[in-house]
């Protein structure tokens, strides 16, 4: 516990040493205790080491950072579950924290617990004014910085970064009336909520208000996915598609399932080898090995997909009902997407 002469001195010290550059809520003992009160878990229990520092992270550490981020106690189980997914070695948090790329965790919640905790899945869900989304994502980032030591310019060597490195957190619409939720497709039982974390590149908006068929709409989505400026173009792993309800209904009303969407985009979101070469994304050692999985590596017309297989595309319905704006999120390829489940009471499964 840190002690200061007065609250103003404490606030200045915390902003200088533990903030992400924005104002914080001072984590007094009373506020941290209130944050911890509802989870019924030992505050000293470790979630594991957070890299690159390798510092052990306790539930209390998470609560302190959640207070600073402006989160509410009912959101702590969501934050803890997301961090447990991030600390899975498959996610490669050490790499995400130290790469020169702009990689940052995209956190997608799917299920009733997220909505009960106040997370937004509708209008502006990725933007400003969404306190729960921003605070939950920010709490995760503060843990990554304050416990994990991911400090820009010191261990976090991202050349430019991106605004989503402050917070990149969203909930899925459960009332769009199109397909089973992401959580259900991941195997959640009734009432469970899933959290999915993906090491994300900068998001790309896809605006389409006129397409009335899945084929035309998804070709436009595929064009965004094929963007040569992303690492996914030449190193297919996973990708996320946050599909607006209007776009999801274009597909569902034509009888298309999520699996149909994934399969179509897997075939159409591809770059021929000549385009990768012209775009400076052709590695003479790595690219032929990757291309050989999808065709003849010596044929310039062999097309490399933007994600490795149909099931590696995460599809979630997100946003309001007032227009055709979806979001493609390419991935940083040296990471594997991880998901976890929570019960309706917030217990982590």
C-alpha positions in Angstrom: 0.0 0.0 0.0 1.3 3.5 -0.9 0.8 6.4 1.4 0.8 10.1 0.6 0.4 13.4 2.4 -2.9 14.3 0.8 -5.2 13.2 -2.0 -3.9 15.7 -4.5 -0.3 14.4 -4.1 -1.6 10.9 -4.4 -3.5 11.7 -7.6 -0.5 13.4 -9.2 1.7 10.5 -8.4 -0.6 7.9 -9.8 -1.2 9.9 -13.0 2.5 10.3 -13.5 3.4 6.7 -12.8 0.4 4.5 -13.5 -1.8 6.2 -16.0 -2.2 5.6 -19.7 -2.0 9.3 -20.4 -5.6 10.0 -19.4 -7.1 11.0 -16.0 -7.7 8.2 -13.6 -9.9 7.4 -10.6 -7.7 7.3 -7.5 -7.6 3.7 -6.2 -8.2 4.3 -2.5 -8.5 1.4 -0.2 -12.2 1.9 0.1 -12.7 1.9 -3.7 -10.6 -1.2 -4.2 -12.5 -3.0 -1.4 -15.7 -2.1 -3.1 -14.5 -3.3 -6.4 -13.6 -6.7 -4.9 -16.7 -7.1 -2.7 -18.9 -8.9 -5.1 -16.6 -11.6 -6.7 -16.2 -14.0 -3.8 -12.7 -14.8 -4.7 -9.4 -14.5 -2.8 -7.8 -11.1 -3.7 -4.4 -12.6 -3.3 -5.0 -15.4 -5.9 -2.7 -15.2 -8.8 -3.8 -15.1 -12.4 -0.2 -15.8 -13.5 2.8 -13.7 -14.8 2.1 -10.8 -17.1 4.8 -10.3 -19.7 7.1 -8.7 -20.7 8.0 -8.0 -17.0 6.8 -11.5 -15.9 5.3 -9.9 -12.7 2.8 -12.0 -11.0 -0.7 -10.6 -11.2 -3.2 -11.0 -8.4 -6.9 -10.3 -8.4 -6.3 -7.3 -6.2 -3.8 -5.9 -8.8 -6.6 -6.2 -11.3 -9.1 -4.5 -9.0 -6.7 -1.6 -8.5 -6.3 -1.0 -12.2 -10.1 -1.5 -12.7 -10.7 1.3 -10.3 -8.2 3.6 -12.1 -9.9 2.8 -15.4 -13.3 3.9 -14.1 -14.8 0.4 -14.2 -17.7 -0.8 -12.0 -17.6 -3.7 -9.6 -20.1 -5.7 -11.7 -17.6 -5.6 -14.6 -14.7 -7.1 -12.6 -15.5 -10.7 -13.5 -15.5 -9.8 -17.2 -12.1 -8.1 -16.8 -10.6 -11.1 -14.9 -11.9 -13.5 -17.5 -10.4 -11.5 -20.4 -7.1 -11.3 -18.6 -7.0 -15.0 -18.0 -7.5 -15.5 -21.8 -4.7 -13.0 -22.5 -2.4 -14.9 -20.2 -2.9 -18.1 -22.1 0.5 -18.8 -23.6 -1.1 -19.4 -27.0 -2.1 -15.7 -27.1 1.6 -14.7 -26.9 1.1 -11.6 -24.8 4.8 -11.1 -24.5 4.9 -10.6 -28.3 1.9 -8.4 -28.4 3.4 -6.2 -25.7 6.8 -5.8 -27.4 6.3 -5.9 -31.2 7.0 -2.9 -33.4 3.5 -3.6 -34.9 0.4 -1.8 -33.6 -1.1 -5.1 -32.2 -3.5 -4.7 -29.4 -6.1 -7.1 -27.8 -9.5 -7.0 -29.3 -11.9 -8.2 -26.6 -15.4 -9.5 -27.7 -18.0 -10.4 -25.1 -20.9 -12.5 -26.2 -23.7 -13.4 -23.7 -26.1 -12.0 -21.1 -23.5 -11.3 -18.4 -21.8 -8.6 -20.6 -25.1 -6.8 -21.3 -26.1 -7.0 -17.6 -22.8 -5.4 -16.7 -23.6 -2.5 -19.0 -21.5 -3.2 -22.0 -22.8 -1.8 -25.3 -23.5 -3.8 -28.4 -25.5 -1.2 -30.3 -25.0 2.2 -31.8 -21.4 3.5 -31.4 -20.3 0.3 -29.6 -16.7 0.8 -30.7 -16.6 4.5 -30.1 -16.9 7.3 -27.6 -19.6 7.5 -24.9 -19.6 3.8 -24.0 -18.3 3.9 -20.4 -18.4 0.2 -19.8 -16.8 -0.8 -23.0 -14.1 1.8 -22.7 -13.5 1.2 -19.0 -13.3 -2.6 -19.3 -10.9 -2.4 -22.2 -8.9 0.3 -20.4 -8.6 -1.8 -17.2 -7.1 -4.6 -19.3 -4.6 -2.2 -20.9 -3.6 -0.7 -17.5 -2.9 -4.2 -16.2 -0.8 -4.9 -19.3 1.2 -1.7 -18.6 1.4 -1.4 -14.8 1.8 -5.2 -14.0 3.1 -6.4 -17.3 5.5 -3.5 -17.9 4.3 -2.8 -21.5 5.5 0.8 -21.5 5.6 2.7 -24.8 9.1 3.4 -26.0 10.7 1.1 -23.4 9.3 -2.4 -23.8 6.3 -1.6 -26.1 8.1 -0.8 -29.3 5.1 -0.2 -31.5 6.3 2.3 -34.2 3.0 4.3 -34.2 0.6 2.5 -32.0 -3.1 3.0 -32.6 -6.0 4.5 -30.7 -7.4 1.0 -29.9 -4.3 0.4 -27.7 -6.1 2.4 -25.0 -9.3 0.3 -25.2 -10.7 -2.2 -27.8 -13.7 -3.9 -26.2 -17.2 -4.6 -27.4 -20.2 -6.8 -26.7 -22.2 -8.8 -29.3 -25.9 -8.1 -30.1 -28.1 -10.9 -28.8 -31.3 -9.5 -30.2 -30.5 -9.1 -33.9 -32.5 -12.2 -34.6 -30.2 -13.7 -37.2 -27.8 -16.5 -36.0 -26.8 -18.2 -32.9 -24.5 -16.0 -30.8 -20.7 -16.2 -31.0 -20.8 -17.8 -27.5 -23.2 -20.5 -28.6 -21.1 -21.3 -31.6 -18.1 -21.6 -29.3 -19.9 -24.2 -27.2 -21.3 -22.1 -24.4 -24.2 -23.6 -22.4 -27.4 -21.6 -21.9 -26.8 -18.6 -19.7 -23.0 -18.6 -20.2 -21.1 -15.6 -21.6 -17.9 -15.9 -23.6 -14.9 -13.6 -23.9 -12.8 -13.8 -27.0 -9.4 -12.1 -27.3 -7.5 -11.6 -30.6 -4.3 -9.7 -31.2 -5.7 -7.0 -33.5 -4.4 -4.7 -36.2 -6.2 -1.4 -36.8 -9.9 -1.8 -37.7 -11.2 -1.1 -41.2 -14.7 0.2 -41.7 -16.8 -1.3 -44.6 -19.6 1.0 -45.7 -22.2 -0.6 -47.9 -25.8 0.6 -48.0 -26.9 -0.8 -51.3 -26.0 -4.5 -51.5 -29.1 -6.7 -51.4 -27.4 -10.0 -51.8 -24.8 -11.7 -49.7 -22.5 -12.2 -52.6 -22.2 -8.5 -53.5 -22.0 -7.4 -49.9 -19.3 -9.9 -48.9 -17.2 -9.2 -52.0 -16.9 -5.7 -50.6 -16.0 -7.1 -47.2 -13.5 -9.4 -48.8 -11.8 -6.4 -50.5 -11.2 -4.8 -47.1 -9.8 -8.1 -45.8 -7.4 -8.3 -48.8 -5.8 -5.0 -47.9 -2.1 -5.5 -48.6 -1.1 -3.0 -45.9 -2.0 -5.5 -43.2 0.2 -8.4 -42.1 -2.8 -10.8 -42.6 -2.4 -10.3 -46.4 0.7 -12.4 -46.5 0.6 -14.3 -43.2 -2.9 -15.7 -42.9 -4.0 -16.7 -39.3 -7.2 -15.3 -37.9 -9.4 -12.3 -38.5 -12.6 -10.7 -37.0 -15.7 -9.4 -38.7 -18.0 -7.2 -36.6 -21.0 -7.4 -38.8 -23.6 -4.7 -38.6 -27.2 -6.0 -38.1 -28.2 -4.6 -41.5 -25.4 -6.6 -43.2 -26.1 -9.7 -41.1 -29.8 -9.6 -42.2 -28.8 -9.4 -45.8 -27.0 -12.7 -45.4 -29.5 -14.4 -43.1 -32.6 -13.4 -45.1 -31.0 -15.1 -48.1 -30.7 -18.3 -46.0 -27.0 -17.9 -45.3 -25.5 -19.2 -42.0 -22.5 -17.8 -40.3 -20.6 -20.8 -41.7 -21.7 -19.8 -45.2 -20.3 -16.3 -44.6 -17.0 -17.7 -43.3 -16.7 -20.0 -46.3 -17.4 -17.4 -48.9 -15.0 -14.9 -47.4 -12.3 -17.6 -47.1 -12.5 -18.1 -50.8 -12.8 -14.4 -51.9 -10.6 -12.6 -49.4 -7.4 -13.7 -51.1 -4.5 -12.1 -52.9 -2.7 -13.6 -55.9 1.0 -14.0 -55.4 1.7 -11.4 -58.1 -0.2 -8.8 -56.0 1.7 -9.6 -52.9 5.0 -9.3 -54.9 3.9 -6.0 -56.4 2.8 -4.7 -53.0 6.2 -5.6 -51.4 4.6 -8.3 -49.2 6.3 -11.3 -50.9 8.9 -13.0 -48.7 11.1 -15.3 -50.8 11.3 -17.9 -48.0 8.0 -17.7 -46.1 5.5 -16.8 -48.9 6.1 -19.9 -51.1 5.7 -22.2 -48.1 2.4 -20.5 -47.2 1.2 -20.5 -50.8 1.9 -24.2 -51.2 -1.0 -24.8 -48.7 -3.4 -23.2 -51.2 -2.0 -24.0 -54.7 1.1 -23.9 -56.8 3.7 -21.6 -55.1 5.3 -21.0 -58.6 2.1 -19.9 -60.2 1.7 -16.1 -59.9 -2.1 -16.6 -59.9 -2.1 -18.8 -56.7 -4.3 -16.9 -54.2 -3.3 -16.7 -50.5 -6.3 -16.2 -48.1 -6.4 -13.4 -45.5 -7.2 -16.0 -42.8 -6.0 -19.5 -42.6 -9.4 -21.4 -42.7 -13.1 -20.5 -42.5 -13.3 -21.2 -38.8 -10.5 -18.8 -38.1 -12.8 -15.9 -39.0 -14.6 -14.6 -35.9 -18.0 -13.3 -36.8 -20.0 -11.2 -34.3 -23.1 -9.0 -34.8 -22.3 -5.6 -33.5 -23.8 -2.1 -33.8 -27.1 -0.2 -34.3 -29.8 -0.8 -36.8 -29.5 2.5 -38.7 -27.0 1.8 -41.5 -24.7 -0.5 -43.3 -21.4 -0.1 -41.5 -19.4 -3.2 -40.6 -15.8 -3.5 -39.3 -13.1 -5.8 -40.4 -10.3 -6.4 -37.9 -7.2 -8.0 -39.3 -4.9 -9.9 -36.8 -1.3 -9.7 -35.8 -0.2 -13.2 -37.0 2.1 -14.3 -34.2 -0.8 -14.9 -31.8 -3.7 -17.3 -31.5 -7.2 -16.2 -30.6 -8.3 -17.5 -27.2 -11.8 -17.6 -25.6 -13.1 -18.3 -22.1 -16.6 -18.8 -20.6 -18.3 -17.2 -17.6 -21.4 -18.4 -15.8 -24.5 -16.2 -15.3 -23.1 -15.4 -11.8 -19.8 -14.3 -13.1 -17.8 -17.4 -12.2 -15.1 -18.2 -14.7 -15.3 -21.6 -16.3 
